[in-house]
Amino acid sequence: MTKQPIISFNNVYAGYSNQEVLKDVSFEIGPGEFVYLVGPTGVGKSTVLKLMYADSLPQKGEIEIEKFNLSHLKRSEIPYLRRRIGIVFQNFRLLEDRNVFDNIAFGLKATGWKGSDRVKKRVMEVLVDVGMSSKVHSMPHQLSGGQQQRVAIARALINYPAILVADEPTGNLDPLASQKIMEILRKINYSGTSVLMATHEYQLIKNYPARILEIVHGGTLKEHQHAHSFLSQILL
């Protein structure tokens, strides 16, 4: 990789209590890359993502996200790390008692943005990016699953993250809504944001091929530079 990686895992071990989940995992992701994270349920995909935004800490090894070394990260630095990472979950995690605008503005105000005009301008920018500007006053329960996920993506983009982490973002959606989400994620990636997407939906990988990191049983990692070779093994 010629460019300085924006994400780097070096010989990372991680787990919970006495259970080892990840074993000697190493990989790099460069600026502007789109990468899939795949593997069976329970092998450690979510653990990789949690390590990235410091929801969990490695037992051994080094993790670097941009300028942050997570093995030596101070608790006071965690909010600054998380501003550089947009996070999208499978179950949307919208605030049910707030409309679309307030769901997104909440993230700005929580990170110290001042001025109602400035906040409104940024909220509308990200809603336009995901095709949801017409739903600015809608409540979450008035939206379809695909629309809620688009709002969740807008919220993840609000602080201009360098990295977007998506944990099974199409897992609760029908094929058409999944396609729309993938098109939005690709658009975000083309704008220069690195995207790491955990998924078990191999048809999406076939339709939108990219480099693949595969967590296998035992918590080790295999890397596939080309989606075709990986899919030819899986989709036989």
Residue pairs with C-beta under 8 A, 6 or more apart in sequence:
1 28
1 30
3 30
3 31
4 30
4 31
5 28
5 29
5 30
5 64
6 29
6 30
6 31
6 33
6 65
6 66
6 162
6 163
6 194
7 27
7 28
7 29
7 52
7 64
7 65
7 163
7 194
7 196
8 27
8 28
8 29
8 62
8 63
8 64
8 65
9 25
9 26
9 27
9 28
9 48
9 51
9 61
9 62
9 63
10 26
10 61
10 62
10 63
10 64
11 24
11 25
11 26
11 60
11 61
11 62
12 22
12 24
12 25
12 26
12 51
12 58
12 60
12 61
12 62
12 63
13 20
13 22
13 23
13 24
13 25
13 58
13 59
13 60
13 61
14 20
14 21
14 22
14 25
14 44
14 47
14 51
14 56
14 57
14 58
14 59
15 21
15 22
15 47
15 59
15 219
20 59
20 219
21 43
21 44
21 47
21 219
22 44
22 47
22 48
22 51
22 215
22 219
23 218
23 219
23 220
24 61
24 220
25 48
25 61
25 215
25 219
25 220
25 221
26 61
26 221
27 213
27 221
27 223
29 35
29 194
29 196
30 194
31 162
31 192
31 194
32 189
32 192
32 193
32 194
33 189
33 194
33 195
33 210
33 211
34 185
34 186
34 189
34 194
34 195
34 197
34 210
34 211
35 194
35 195
35 196
35 197
35 210
35 211
35 212
35 213
36 197
36 198
36 199
36 205
36 210
36 211
36 212
36 213
36 227
37 45
37 48
37 49
37 196
37 197
37 198
37 199
37 212
37 213
37 215
38 45
38 198
38 199
38 200
38 202
38 205
38 212
38 213
38 214
38 215
38 230
39 45
39 200
39 214
39 215
39 216
40 200
40 217
41 200
43 215
43 216
43 217
43 219
44 215
44 219
45 167
45 198
45 215
46 167
46 198
47 56
48 198
48 215
49 87
49 165
49 167
49 196
49 198
50 56
51 57
51 58
51 63
51 70
52 63
52 65
52 70
52 85
52 163
52 165
52 196
53 81
53 82
53 85
53 87
53 165
54 70
54 73
54 78
54 81
54 82
57 70
57 71
58 70
58 71
61 71
62 69
62 71
63 69
63 70
63 71
64 70
65 81
65 84
65 85
65 163
66 84
66 162
66 163
68 77
68 80
68 81
68 84
70 81
73 81
79 111
83 111
83 159
83 161
84 161
84 162
84 163
85 161
85 162
85 163
85 164
85 165
86 153
86 156
86 157
86 158
86 159
86 161
86 163
86 164
86 165
86 193
87 156
87 164
87 165
87 166
87 167
88 149
88 152
88 153
88 156
88 164
88 165
88 166
88 167
88 169
89 152
89 167
89 168
89 169
90 167
90 168
90 169
90 171
90 172
91 172
92 140
92 145
92 148
92 149
92 151
92 152
92 172
93 152
94 103
94 140
94 148
94 151
94 152
94 155
95 102
95 103
95 106
95 140
96 139
96 140
96 141
98 106
98 139
99 136
99 137
99 138
99 139
100 127
100 132
100 135
100 136
100 137
100 138
100 139
100 140
100 143
100 151
101 120
101 123
101 136
101 137
103 140
103 151
103 155
104 123
104 126
104 127
104 151
104 154
104 155
104 158
105 119
105 120
105 123
107 155
107 158
107 159
108 119
108 122
108 123
108 158
108 159
109 119
111 159
113 119
113 122
122 158
123 136
123 154
123 158
124 133
124 136
126 154
126 155
126 157
126 158
127 133
127 135
127 136
127 151
127 154
129 154
129 157
129 184
129 187
129 188
130 150
130 151
130 153
130 154
130 157
130 184
131 150
131 180
131 184
132 147
132 150
132 151
132 154
135 142
135 143
135 147
135 151
140 148
140 151
143 151
144 177
145 172
145 173
145 174
145 177
146 173
146 174
146 176
146 177
146 178
146 180
146 181
149 169
149 170
149 172
149 173
149 177
149 181
150 180
150 181
150 184
152 169
153 164
153 169
153 181
153 184
153 185
153 188
156 164
157 164
157 188
157 193
161 193
162 193
162 194
163 193
163 194
163 195
163 196
164 185
164 188
164 189
164 193
164 194
164 195
164 196
165 196
165 197
166 185
166 195
166 196
166 197
166 198
167 198
168 198
168 199
168 200
169 181
169 185
169 197
169 199
170 177
170 178
170 181
170 182
170 199
170 201
170 204
171 199
171 200
171 201
173 181
178 201
178 204
179 207
182 204
182 207
182 208
185 195
185 197
186 208
188 195
189 195
199 205
202 231
202 234
202 235
205 212
205 227
205 230
205 231
206 227
206 231
206 235
209 226
209 227
209 228
210 227
211 223
211 224
211 225
211 226
211 227
212 223
212 224
212 227
212 230
213 221
213 222
213 223
213 224
214 221
214 222
214 223
214 224
214 230
215 221
216 222
224 230
